Amino acid sequence: MTSKLTPKGMRDFMPEEALVREEVRDRIAGIYKKYGFMPMETPALEYLETLRAKAGDEIDKQIFILSDERMALRFDHTVPLARIASTLDMPKPFKRYAIGSVWRKEEPQHGRYREFWQADADIIGSPTMRAEVELLTMAKEICSAFGFEDPKILLNNRKILNGLAKALDFEDKKNEVFRLLDKIDKIGAEEVEKEIVKLLGQRGEELITIVKSGRNNEEKLAIAKKYSPEGATELEEIISSCSFPIEIDLTLVRGLGYYTGPVFEIKLSKDIGTVIAGGRYDNLISVYGRGDYATGISVGIERLITLMLERGKNKEKKNKTIFVANAKDEQYPHALEIAKKLRAAGINCETDLNKRNLRKQFEYVNARGIGHAIIIGEKEIASGKYKLRDMQTGKEEELNEKELIERCKKIAG
């Protein structure tokens, strides 16, 4: 939801939307924890010089700088991690996740905003491809958890791209070429190829032929080995250790200078770009102090939620809160006591805070989309059996306190 007073590219989330976002965040965090990742929180603000130590030209233009020009809003969760990891002694590998807002001052578009959530997981201190395998396995599990069973997982290695730059003698223009390759999703392959040929001439035509060659992973690996045996071997190791399809894409760049090895992107739809991405950045932490091996992934929560909603996920999401209604005002203390016991059992519930009659309470329950209400009246208090009403069908059950709690647990699911 947005209003005229909401800053451009940013949004307000009403409770129904916020609940979906909270559920997505919690489910991703739960998967990260299963693999031994622990949470870490850092400030929204960083010193501008800290951010610029990582940012390339493209990102630098997108930084929200505060008026004193010393502080800025973080544009990702990697810089805070690198800043901390460069100074701390900790058992290796250090595995952390961070879920929260980041900010980029770019033009808003479908599925892309100026303030958005990212869910990052990073491994510090592991030089082996086992780290990449774990990240990709975890990413695949996240896709499945949200109903995307066949994600398109693309993989490349910056060592191969660097080898191509050396072999075709364009190391002096490497960043410009890589920046162009990184724009394939935005402006299309045909336009990118034109720009590369304009920049490199015949060498550009050779580069395009090489990176587009190979009908399958085996053929692409054979090509890659000519330019970086080490990079190709790392890709082989990752693919052979993963139990799900991965496609090598020799055009995949994934950012600019800070990636040093395998890079990957995961797409869930043709209409929205990359949803999960990452790679190895072994040199980045040394920018802030003591260096170390590092690799990570980032889940774009905004794009994931957009795709879920477009597929109809959560549209019929039921409000599983239980409402404890009191027939008359003098029965409210008893309703409050029942609500207390439900909450102690882990069940979300509400009571009437506005001293309304039973009809008005039911109107509120229906307006909120709450599926079930417990009715507390004189008869219920005397008998010790309470009515549980299904607000959609009108069907009622009479249950004692123990049965009521068990039944509400099942409803809350």
VOFIRO-524881 format. One record per residue (C-alpha): x, y, z; chain; residue number from 1. Coordinates in steps of 0.5 Angstrom, whole numbers. Layout:
BEGIN
<pt east="X" north="Y" up="Z" cadena="A" num="NUM"/>
...
// end
This chain:
BEGIN
<pt east="0" north="0" up="0" cadena="A" num="1"/>
<pt east="2" north="7" up="-2" cadena="A" num="2"/>
<pt east="0" north="14" up="-1" cadena="A" num="3"/>
<pt east="2" north="21" up="-3" cadena="A" num="4"/>
<pt east="6" north="22" up="3" cadena="A" num="5"/>
<pt east="10" north="15" up="3" cadena="A" num="6"/>
<pt east="17" north="16" up="0" cadena="A" num="7"/>
<pt east="18" north="14" up="-7" cadena="A" num="8"/>
<pt east="20" north="7" up="-8" cadena="A" num="9"/>
<pt east="18" north="5" up="-1" cadena="A" num="10"/>
<pt east="11" north="2" up="2" cadena="A" num="11"/>
<pt east="7" north="2" up="8" cadena="A" num="12"/>
<pt east="4" north="-5" up="10" cadena="A" num="13"/>
<pt east="-3" north="-6" up="13" cadena="A" num="14"/>
<pt east="-3" north="-12" up="18" cadena="A" num="15"/>
<pt east="-5" north="-17" up="13" cadena="A" num="16"/>
<pt east="1" north="-16" up="8" cadena="A" num="17"/>
<pt east="5" north="-15" up="14" cadena="A" num="18"/>
<pt east="3" north="-22" up="17" cadena="A" num="19"/>
<pt east="5" north="-25" up="10" cadena="A" num="20"/>
<pt east="12" north="-22" up="10" cadena="A" num="21"/>
<pt east="13" north="-24" up="17" cadena="A" num="22"/>
<pt east="11" north="-31" up="16" cadena="A" num="23"/>
<pt east="16" north="-31" up="10" cadena="A" num="24"/>
<pt east="22" north="-28" up="14" cadena="A" num="25"/>
<pt east="21" north="-33" up="19" cadena="A" num="26"/>
<pt east="20" north="-39" up="15" cadena="A" num="27"/>
<pt east="27" north="-37" up="11" cadena="A" num="28"/>
<pt east="30" north="-36" up="18" cadena="A" num="29"/>
<pt east="28" north="-43" up="20" cadena="A" num="30"/>
<pt east="31" north="-46" up="14" cadena="A" num="31"/>
<pt east="38" north="-42" up="16" cadena="A" num="32"/>
<pt east="38" north="-44" up="23" cadena="A" num="33"/>
<pt east="37" north="-52" up="20" cadena="A" num="34"/>
<pt east="44" north="-51" up="17" cadena="A" num="35"/>
<pt east="47" north="-48" up="23" cadena="A" num="36"/>
<pt east="47" north="-41" up="21" cadena="A" num="37"/>
<pt east="46" north="-36" up="27" cadena="A" num="38"/>
<pt east="43" north="-29" up="27" cadena="A" num="39"/>
<pt east="46" north="-22" up="27" cadena="A" num="40"/>
<pt east="44" north="-15" up="27" cadena="A" num="41"/>
<pt east="47" north="-9" up="25" cadena="A" num="42"/>
<pt east="45" north="-1" up="24" cadena="A" num="43"/>
<pt east="42" north="1" up="19" cadena="A" num="44"/>
<pt east="47" north="7" up="18" cadena="A" num="45"/>
<pt east="54" north="6" up="16" cadena="A" num="46"/>
<pt east="60" north="11" up="15" cadena="A" num="47"/>
<pt east="60" north="13" up="8" cadena="A" num="48"/>
<pt east="67" north="11" up="7" cadena="A" num="49"/>
<pt east="65" north="4" up="10" cadena="A" num="50"/>
<pt east="60" north="3" up="4" cadena="A" num="51"/>
<pt east="64" north="6" up="-1" cadena="A" num="52"/>
<pt east="70" north="1" up="0" cadena="A" num="53"/>
<pt east="66" north="-4" up="-3" cadena="A" num="54"/>
<pt east="61" north="-1" up="-8" cadena="A" num="55"/>
<pt east="63" north="0" up="-15" cadena="A" num="56"/>
<pt east="61" north="5" up="-20" cadena="A" num="57"/>
<pt east="53" north="3" up="-20" cadena="A" num="58"/>
<pt east="52" north="2" up="-13" cadena="A" num="59"/>
<pt east="55" north="8" up="-11" cadena="A" num="60"/>
<pt east="50" north="12" up="-15" cadena="A" num="61"/>
<pt east="45" north="9" up="-11" cadena="A" num="62"/>
<pt east="47" north="10" up="-4" cadena="A" num="63"/>
<pt east="42" north="14" up="0" cadena="A" num="64"/>
<pt east="47" north="19" up="3" cadena="A" num="65"/>
<pt east="45" north="23" up="10" cadena="A" num="66"/>
<pt east="46" north="31" up="10" cadena="A" num="67"/>
<pt east="52" north="31" up="13" cadena="A" num="68"/>
<pt east="55" north="27" up="8" cadena="A" num="69"/>
<pt east="59" north="22" up="13" cadena="A" num="70"/>
<pt east="53" north="17" up="14" cadena="A" num="71"/>
<pt east="49" north="13" up="9" cadena="A" num="72"/>
<pt east="44" north="8" up="9" cadena="A" num="73"/>
<pt east="46" north="1" up="8" cadena="A" num="74"/>
<pt east="45" north="-2" up="1" cadena="A" num="75"/>
<pt east="46" north="-9" up="3" cadena="A" num="76"/>
<pt east="48" north="-14" up="9" cadena="A" num="77"/>
<pt east="55" north="-16" up="6" cadena="A" num="78"/>
<pt east="59" north="-9" up="8" cadena="A" num="79"/>
<pt east="57" north="-10" up="16" cadena="A" num="80"/>
<pt east="59" north="-17" up="16" cadena="A" num="81"/>
<pt east="65" north="-16" up="13" cadena="A" num="82"/>
<pt east="67" north="-10" up="17" cadena="A" num="83"/>
<pt east="65" north="-14" up="23" cadena="A" num="84"/>
<pt east="69" north="-21" up="21" cadena="A" num="85"/>
<pt east="75" north="-17" up="19" cadena="A" num="86"/>
<pt east="76" north="-15" up="27" cadena="A" num="87"/>
<pt east="73" north="-21" up="31" cadena="A" num="88"/>
<pt east="76" north="-28" up="33" cadena="A" num="89"/>
<pt east="71" north="-33" up="32" cadena="A" num="90"/>
<pt east="71" north="-41" up="31" cadena="A" num="91"/>
<pt east="71" north="-42" up="23" cadena="A" num="92"/>
<pt east="67" north="-43" up="19" cadena="A" num="93"/>
<pt east="63" north="-37" up="22" cadena="A" num="94"/>
<pt east="56" north="-38" up="19" cadena="A" num="95"/>
<pt east="51" north="-32" up="20" cadena="A" num="96"/>
<pt east="44" north="-30" up="17" cadena="A" num="97"/>
<pt east="41" north="-23" up="17" cadena="A" num="98"/>
<pt east="34" north="-21" up="15" cadena="A" num="99"/>
<pt east="32" north="-14" up="14" cadena="A" num="100"/>
<pt east="31" north="-7" up="10" cadena="A" num="101"/>
<pt east="37" north="-5" up="5" cadena="A" num="102"/>
<pt east="36" north="2" up="1" cadena="A" num="103"/>
<pt east="38" north="3" up="-6" cadena="A" num="104"/>
<pt east="36" north="10" up="-9" cadena="A" num="105"/>
<pt east="34" north="7" up="-16" cadena="A" num="106"/>
<pt east="28" north="8" up="-20" cadena="A" num="107"/>
<pt east="23" north="4" up="-18" cadena="A" num="108"/>
<pt east="20" north="-2" up="-22" cadena="A" num="109"/>
<pt east="16" north="-8" up="-22" cadena="A" num="110"/>
<pt east="18" north="-12" up="-16" cadena="A" num="111"/>
<pt east="24" north="-7" up="-15" cadena="A" num="112"/>
<pt east="23" north="-2" up="-9" cadena="A" num="113"/>
<pt east="28" north="3" up="-6" cadena="A" num="114"/>
<pt east="27" north="0" up="1" cadena="A" num="115"/>
<pt east="27" north="-7" up="1" cadena="A" num="116"/>
<pt east="28" north="-14" up="5" cadena="A" num="117"/>
<pt east="34" north="-18" up="4" cadena="A" num="118"/>
<pt east="35" north="-25" up="7" cadena="A" num="119"/>
<pt east="43" north="-26" up="7" cadena="A" num="120"/>
<pt east="46" north="-32" up="9" cadena="A" num="121"/>
<pt east="54" north="-32" up="9" cadena="A" num="122"/>
<pt east="60" north="-37" up="11" cadena="A" num="123"/>
<pt east="66" north="-34" up="13" cadena="A" num="124"/>
<pt east="73" north="-38" up="13" cadena="A" num="125"/>
<pt east="71" north="-44" up="9" cadena="A" num="126"/>
<pt east="76" north="-44" up="2" cadena="A" num="127"/>
<pt east="72" north="-51" up="0" cadena="A" num="128"/>
<pt east="67" north="-51" up="-5" cadena="A" num="129"/>
<pt east="63" north="-55" up="0" cadena="A" num="130"/>
<pt east="61" north="-48" up="3" cadena="A" num="131"/>
<pt east="58" north="-46" up="-4" cadena="A" num="132"/>
<pt east="54" north="-53" up="-4" cadena="A" num="133"/>
<pt east="51" north="-52" up="3" cadena="A" num="134"/>
<pt east="49" north="-45" up="0" cadena="A" num="135"/>
<pt east="45" north="-48" up="-6" cadena="A" num="136"/>
<pt east="42" north="-53" up="-2" cadena="A" num="137"/>
<pt east="39" north="-49" up="3" cadena="A" num="138"/>
<pt east="37" north="-44" up="-3" cadena="A" num="139"/>
<pt east="34" north="-50" up="-6" cadena="A" num="140"/>
<pt east="30" north="-52" up="0" cadena="A" num="141"/>
<pt east="28" north="-44" up="1" cadena="A" num="142"/>
<pt east="25" north="-45" up="-6" cadena="A" num="143"/>
<pt east="21" north="-51" up="-5" cadena="A" num="144"/>
<pt east="18" north="-48" up="2" cadena="A" num="145"/>
<pt east="15" north="-43" up="-2" cadena="A" num="146"/>
<pt east="12" north="-48" up="-8" cadena="A" num="147"/>
<pt east="17" north="-47" up="-13" cadena="A" num="148"/>
<pt east="20" north="-54" up="-14" cadena="A" num="149"/>
<pt east="23" north="-53" up="-21" cadena="A" num="150"/>
<pt east="28" north="-46" up="-20" cadena="A" num="151"/>
<pt east="33" north="-44" up="-25" cadena="A" num="152"/>
<pt east="39" north="-44" up="-22" cadena="A" num="153"/>
<pt east="45" north="-41" up="-26" cadena="A" num="154"/>
<pt east="52" north="-42" up="-24" cadena="A" num="155"/>
<pt east="59" north="-39" up="-27" cadena="A" num="156"/>
<pt east="66" north="-37" up="-24" cadena="A" num="157"/>
<pt east="69" north="-31" up="-24" cadena="A" num="158"/>
<pt east="76" north="-34" up="-25" cadena="A" num="159"/>
<pt east="73" north="-36" up="-32" cadena="A" num="160"/>
<pt east="71" north="-29" up="-34" cadena="A" num="161"/>
<pt east="78" north="-27" up="-32" cadena="A" num="162"/>
<pt east="81" north="-32" up="-36" cadena="A" num="163"/>
<pt east="77" north="-30" up="-42" cadena="A" num="164"/>
<pt east="79" north="-23" up="-41" cadena="A" num="165"/>
<pt east="87" north="-25" up="-41" cadena="A" num="166"/>
<pt east="86" north="-29" up="-47" cadena="A" num="167"/>
<pt east="83" north="-24" up="-51" cadena="A" num="168"/>
<pt east="87" north="-19" up="-48" cadena="A" num="169"/>
<pt east="82" north="-14" up="-46" cadena="A" num="170"/>
<pt east="84" north="-14" up="-38" cadena="A" num="171"/>
<pt east="84" north="-6" up="-39" cadena="A" num="172"/>
<pt east="77" north="-6" up="-41" cadena="A" num="173"/>
<pt east="75" north="-12" up="-37" cadena="A" num="174"/>
<pt east="70" north="-8" up="-32" cadena="A" num="175"/>
<pt east="66" north="-5" up="-38" cadena="A" num="176"/>
<pt east="65" north="-11" up="-41" cadena="A" num="177"/>
<pt east="63" north="-15" up="-35" cadena="A" num="178"/>
<pt east="58" north="-9" up="-33" cadena="A" num="179"/>
<pt east="55" north="-10" up="-40" cadena="A" num="180"/>
<pt east="54" north="-17" up="-39" cadena="A" num="181"/>
<pt east="51" north="-16" up="-33" cadena="A" num="182"/>
<pt east="46" north="-12" up="-36" cadena="A" num="183"/>
<pt east="43" north="-18" up="-41" cadena="A" num="184"/>
<pt east="37" north="-19" up="-36" cadena="A" num="185"/>
<pt east="35" north="-11" up="-36" cadena="A" num="186"/>
<pt east="37" north="-9" up="-44" cadena="A" num="187"/>
<pt east="37" north="-16" up="-47" cadena="A" num="188"/>
<pt east="42" north="-20" up="-50" cadena="A" num="189"/>
<pt east="42" north="-17" up="-57" cadena="A" num="190"/>
<pt east="43" north="-10" up="-55" cadena="A" num="191"/>
<pt east="49" north="-12" up="-50" cadena="A" num="192"/>
<pt east="52" north="-16" up="-56" cadena="A" num="193"/>
<pt east="52" north="-10" up="-60" cadena="A" num="194"/>
<pt east="55" north="-6" up="-54" cadena="A" num="195"/>
<pt east="61" north="-11" up="-53" cadena="A" num="196"/>
<pt east="63" north="-11" up="-61" cadena="A" num="197"/>
<pt east="63" north="-3" up="-61" cadena="A" num="198"/>
<pt east="68" north="-3" up="-55" cadena="A" num="199"/>
<pt east="72" north="-9" up="-57" cadena="A" num="200"/>
<pt east="71" north="-10" up="-64" cadena="A" num="201"/>
<pt east="73" north="-17" up="-67" cadena="A" num="202"/>
<pt east="75" north="-19" up="-60" cadena="A" num="203"/>
<pt east="68" north="-18" up="-57" cadena="A" num="204"/>
<pt east="65" north="-22" up="-63" cadena="A" num="205"/>
<pt east="70" north="-28" up="-60" cadena="A" num="206"/>
<pt east="68" north="-27" up="-53" cadena="A" num="207"/>
<pt east="61" north="-27" up="-55" cadena="A" num="208"/>
<pt east="62" north="-34" up="-59" cadena="A" num="209"/>
<pt east="65" north="-37" up="-53" cadena="A" num="210"/>
<pt east="61" north="-35" up="-48" cadena="A" num="211"/>
<pt east="55" north="-37" up="-52" cadena="A" num="212"/>
<pt east="58" north="-44" up="-54" cadena="A" num="213"/>
<pt east="56" north="-51" up="-51" cadena="A" num="214"/>
<pt east="50" north="-54" up="-51" cadena="A" num="215"/>
<pt east="50" north="-57" up="-44" cadena="A" num="216"/>
<pt east="54" north="-57" up="-38" cadena="A" num="217"/>
<pt east="60" north="-62" up="-40" cadena="A" num="218"/>
<pt east="61" north="-58" up="-47" cadena="A" num="219"/>
<pt east="61" north="-51" up="-43" cadena="A" num="220"/>
<pt east="66" north="-54" up="-38" cadena="A" num="221"/>
<pt east="70" north="-56" up="-43" cadena="A" num="222"/>
<pt east="71" north="-49" up="-46" cadena="A" num="223"/>
<pt east="72" north="-46" up="-39" cadena="A" num="224"/>
<pt east="78" north="-51" up="-38" cadena="A" num="225"/>
<pt east="81" north="-47" up="-43" cadena="A" num="226"/>
<pt east="81" north="-41" up="-40" cadena="A" num="227"/>
<pt east="81" north="-43" up="-32" cadena="A" num="228"/>
<pt east="82" north="-50" up="-30" cadena="A" num="229"/>
<pt east="81" north="-48" up="-23" cadena="A" num="230"/>
<pt east="75" north="-44" up="-24" cadena="A" num="231"/>
<pt east="72" north="-50" up="-28" cadena="A" num="232"/>
<pt east="74" north="-55" up="-23" cadena="A" num="233"/>
<pt east="70" north="-51" up="-18" cadena="A" num="234"/>
<pt east="64" north="-51" up="-22" cadena="A" num="235"/>
<pt east="65" north="-59" up="-23" cadena="A" num="236"/>
<pt east="65" north="-60" up="-16" cadena="A" num="237"/>
<pt east="59" north="-56" up="-14" cadena="A" num="238"/>
<pt east="55" north="-59" up="-19" cadena="A" num="239"/>
<pt east="57" north="-66" up="-18" cadena="A" num="240"/>
<pt east="55" north="-65" up="-10" cadena="A" num="241"/>
<pt east="48" north="-62" up="-11" cadena="A" num="242"/>
<pt east="43" north="-67" up="-12" cadena="A" num="243"/>
<pt east="38" north="-62" up="-17" cadena="A" num="244"/>
<pt east="39" north="-59" up="-24" cadena="A" num="245"/>
<pt east="44" north="-53" up="-24" cadena="A" num="246"/>
<pt east="46" north="-50" up="-31" cadena="A" num="247"/>
<pt east="52" north="-47" up="-33" cadena="A" num="248"/>
<pt east="52" north="-40" up="-36" cadena="A" num="249"/>
<pt east="58" north="-37" up="-38" cadena="A" num="250"/>
<pt east="55" north="-30" up="-39" cadena="A" num="251"/>
<pt east="53" north="-30" up="-32" cadena="A" num="252"/>
<pt east="57" north="-24" up="-28" cadena="A" num="253"/>
<pt east="54" north="-22" up="-22" cadena="A" num="254"/>
<pt east="56" north="-15" up="-20" cadena="A" num="255"/>
<pt east="63" north="-13" up="-21" cadena="A" num="256"/>
<pt east="70" north="-13" up="-17" cadena="A" num="257"/>
<pt east="69" north="-16" up="-11" cadena="A" num="258"/>
<pt east="67" north="-23" up="-13" cadena="A" num="259"/>
<pt east="73" north="-28" up="-14" cadena="A" num="260"/>
<pt east="70" north="-35" up="-15" cadena="A" num="261"/>
<pt east="63" north="-38" up="-16" cadena="A" num="262"/>
<pt east="57" north="-34" up="-18" cadena="A" num="263"/>
<pt east="50" north="-36" up="-18" cadena="A" num="264"/>
<pt east="43" north="-33" up="-19" cadena="A" num="265"/>
<pt east="36" north="-37" up="-18" cadena="A" num="266"/>
<pt east="30" north="-35" up="-22" cadena="A" num="267"/>
<pt east="23" north="-37" up="-21" cadena="A" num="268"/>
<pt east="19" north="-33" up="-27" cadena="A" num="269"/>
<pt east="21" north="-30" up="-33" cadena="A" num="270"/>
<pt east="17" north="-24" up="-31" cadena="A" num="271"/>
<pt east="21" north="-22" up="-25" cadena="A" num="272"/>
<pt east="29" north="-23" up="-25" cadena="A" num="273"/>
<pt east="33" north="-26" up="-20" cadena="A" num="274"/>
<pt east="30" north="-28" up="-14" cadena="A" num="275"/>
<pt east="36" north="-31" up="-10" cadena="A" num="276"/>
<pt east="43" north="-30" up="-12" cadena="A" num="277"/>
<pt east="50" north="-30" up="-9" cadena="A" num="278"/>
<pt east="58" north="-32" up="-10" cadena="A" num="279"/>
<pt east="65" north="-32" up="-7" cadena="A" num="280"/>
<pt east="68" north="-26" up="-5" cadena="A" num="281"/>
<pt east="75" north="-28" up="-2" cadena="A" num="282"/>
<pt east="78" north="-21" up="-2" cadena="A" num="283"/>
<pt east="73" north="-17" up="1" cadena="A" num="284"/>
<pt east="74" north="-17" up="8" cadena="A" num="285"/>
<pt east="81" north="-15" up="7" cadena="A" num="286"/>
<pt east="78" north="-9" up="5" cadena="A" num="287"/>
<pt east="76" north="-7" up="12" cadena="A" num="288"/>
<pt east="82" north="-11" up="16" cadena="A" num="289"/>
<pt east="84" north="-18" up="17" cadena="A" num="290"/>
<pt east="82" north="-22" up="10" cadena="A" num="291"/>
<pt east="79" north="-29" up="10" cadena="A" num="292"/>
<pt east="75" north="-33" up="5" cadena="A" num="293"/>
<pt east="68" north="-32" up="5" cadena="A" num="294"/>
<pt east="62" north="-34" up="1" cadena="A" num="295"/>
<pt east="54" north="-32" up="1" cadena="A" num="296"/>
<pt east="47" north="-32" up="-2" cadena="A" num="297"/>
<pt east="42" north="-27" up="-1" cadena="A" num="298"/>
<pt east="34" north="-28" up="-2" cadena="A" num="299"/>
<pt east="30" north="-22" up="-5" cadena="A" num="300"/>
<pt east="24" north="-22" up="0" cadena="A" num="301"/>
<pt east="20" north="-17" up="-4" cadena="A" num="302"/>
<pt east="21" north="-21" up="-11" cadena="A" num="303"/>
<pt east="19" north="-28" up="-7" cadena="A" num="304"/>
<pt east="13" north="-25" up="-4" cadena="A" num="305"/>
<pt east="11" north="-21" up="-11" cadena="A" num="306"/>
<pt east="11" north="-28" up="-14" cadena="A" num="307"/>
<pt east="8" north="-32" up="-9" cadena="A" num="308"/>
<pt east="2" north="-27" up="-9" cadena="A" num="309"/>
<pt east="2" north="-27" up="-17" cadena="A" num="310"/>
<pt east="1" north="-35" up="-16" cadena="A" num="311"/>
<pt east="-5" north="-34" up="-12" cadena="A" num="312"/>
<pt east="-1" north="-36" up="-5" cadena="A" num="313"/>
<pt east="-4" north="-33" up="1" cadena="A" num="314"/>
<pt east="-10" north="-30" up="-2" cadena="A" num="315"/>
<pt east="-14" north="-34" up="1" cadena="A" num="316"/>
<pt east="-10" north="-34" up="8" cadena="A" num="317"/>
<pt east="-15" north="-35" up="14" cadena="A" num="318"/>
<pt east="-14" north="-31" up="20" cadena="A" num="319"/>
<pt east="-13" north="-36" up="25" cadena="A" num="320"/>
<pt east="-14" north="-32" up="31" cadena="A" num="321"/>
<pt east="-19" north="-34" up="36" cadena="A" num="322"/>
<pt east="-24" north="-29" up="39" cadena="A" num="323"/>
<pt east="-27" north="-30" up="46" cadena="A" num="324"/>
<pt east="-34" north="-27" up="46" cadena="A" num="325"/>
<pt east="-38" north="-25" up="52" cadena="A" num="326"/>
<pt east="-45" north="-25" up="52" cadena="A" num="327"/>
<pt east="-46" north="-20" up="57" cadena="A" num="328"/>
<pt east="-41" north="-15" up="60" cadena="A" num="329"/>
<pt east="-41" north="-18" up="67" cadena="A" num="330"/>
<pt east="-38" north="-25" up="63" cadena="A" num="331"/>
<pt east="-32" north="-21" up="61" cadena="A" num="332"/>
<pt east="-27" north="-23" up="67" cadena="A" num="333"/>
<pt east="-29" north="-30" up="65" cadena="A" num="334"/>
<pt east="-28" north="-29" up="58" cadena="A" num="335"/>
<pt east="-21" north="-26" up="60" cadena="A" num="336"/>
<pt east="-19" north="-32" up="64" cadena="A" num="337"/>
<pt east="-21" north="-37" up="58" cadena="A" num="338"/>
<pt east="-16" north="-32" up="53" cadena="A" num="339"/>
<pt east="-11" north="-33" up="58" cadena="A" num="340"/>
<pt east="-11" north="-40" up="58" cadena="A" num="341"/>
<pt east="-11" north="-40" up="50" cadena="A" num="342"/>
<pt east="-5" north="-36" up="50" cadena="A" num="343"/>
<pt east="-1" north="-40" up="55" cadena="A" num="344"/>
<pt east="-3" north="-46" up="50" cadena="A" num="345"/>
<pt east="1" north="-42" up="44" cadena="A" num="346"/>
<pt east="-6" north="-40" up="41" cadena="A" num="347"/>
<pt east="-7" north="-33" up="39" cadena="A" num="348"/>
<pt east="-14" north="-30" up="41" cadena="A" num="349"/>
<pt east="-17" north="-23" up="42" cadena="A" num="350"/>
<pt east="-23" north="-21" up="47" cadena="A" num="351"/>
<pt east="-28" north="-15" up="46" cadena="A" num="352"/>
<pt east="-24" north="-9" up="49" cadena="A" num="353"/>
<pt east="-30" north="-4" up="47" cadena="A" num="354"/>
<pt east="-36" north="-7" up="51" cadena="A" num="355"/>
<pt east="-40" north="-9" up="45" cadena="A" num="356"/>
<pt east="-46" north="-13" up="45" cadena="A" num="357"/>
<pt east="-45" north="-20" up="42" cadena="A" num="358"/>
<pt east="-48" north="-18" up="35" cadena="A" num="359"/>
<pt east="-43" north="-12" up="35" cadena="A" num="360"/>
<pt east="-37" north="-17" up="37" cadena="A" num="361"/>
<pt east="-39" north="-22" up="31" cadena="A" num="362"/>
<pt east="-39" north="-16" up="26" cadena="A" num="363"/>
<pt east="-32" north="-14" up="29" cadena="A" num="364"/>
<pt east="-30" north="-22" up="28" cadena="A" num="365"/>
<pt east="-33" north="-22" up="21" cadena="A" num="366"/>
<pt east="-30" north="-16" up="19" cadena="A" num="367"/>
<pt east="-23" north="-18" up="21" cadena="A" num="368"/>
<pt east="-24" north="-25" up="18" cadena="A" num="369"/>
<pt east="-23" north="-29" up="24" cadena="A" num="370"/>
<pt east="-25" north="-36" up="23" cadena="A" num="371"/>
<pt east="-28" north="-38" up="30" cadena="A" num="372"/>
<pt east="-31" north="-35" up="36" cadena="A" num="373"/>
<pt east="-32" north="-38" up="43" cadena="A" num="374"/>
<pt east="-38" north="-36" up="46" cadena="A" num="375"/>
<pt east="-38" north="-34" up="54" cadena="A" num="376"/>
<pt east="-45" north="-34" up="57" cadena="A" num="377"/>
<pt east="-49" north="-35" up="64" cadena="A" num="378"/>
<pt east="-50" north="-42" up="61" cadena="A" num="379"/>
<pt east="-43" north="-44" up="59" cadena="A" num="380"/>
<pt east="-40" north="-41" up="65" cadena="A" num="381"/>
<pt east="-45" north="-46" up="70" cadena="A" num="382"/>
<pt east="-44" north="-52" up="65" cadena="A" num="383"/>
<pt east="-37" north="-51" up="64" cadena="A" num="384"/>
<pt east="-38" north="-53" up="57" cadena="A" num="385"/>
<pt east="-37" north="-47" up="52" cadena="A" num="386"/>
<pt east="-39" north="-46" up="45" cadena="A" num="387"/>
<pt east="-34" north="-46" up="39" cadena="A" num="388"/>
<pt east="-37" north="-42" up="33" cadena="A" num="389"/>
<pt east="-35" north="-43" up="26" cadena="A" num="390"/>
<pt east="-36" north="-36" up="23" cadena="A" num="391"/>
<pt east="-37" north="-38" up="16" cadena="A" num="392"/>
<pt east="-42" north="-44" up="17" cadena="A" num="393"/>
<pt east="-45" north="-42" up="23" cadena="A" num="394"/>
<pt east="-44" north="-49" up="26" cadena="A" num="395"/>
<pt east="-43" north="-49" up="34" cadena="A" num="396"/>
<pt east="-39" north="-55" up="38" cadena="A" num="397"/>
<pt east="-40" north="-55" up="46" cadena="A" num="398"/>
<pt east="-33" north="-57" up="49" cadena="A" num="399"/>
<pt east="-31" north="-57" up="56" cadena="A" num="400"/>
<pt east="-24" north="-53" up="57" cadena="A" num="401"/>
<pt east="-19" north="-58" up="56" cadena="A" num="402"/>
<pt east="-23" north="-60" up="49" cadena="A" num="403"/>
<pt east="-24" north="-53" up="47" cadena="A" num="404"/>
<pt east="-16" north="-52" up="48" cadena="A" num="405"/>
<pt east="-14" north="-58" up="44" cadena="A" num="406"/>
<pt east="-19" north="-56" up="39" cadena="A" num="407"/>
<pt east="-17" north="-49" up="38" cadena="A" num="408"/>
<pt east="-10" north="-52" up="37" cadena="A" num="409"/>
<pt east="-12" north="-55" up="31" cadena="A" num="410"/>
<pt east="-15" north="-49" up="28" cadena="A" num="411"/>
<pt east="-9" north="-45" up="30" cadena="A" num="412"/>
<pt east="-5" north="-50" up="26" cadena="A" num="413"/>
// end
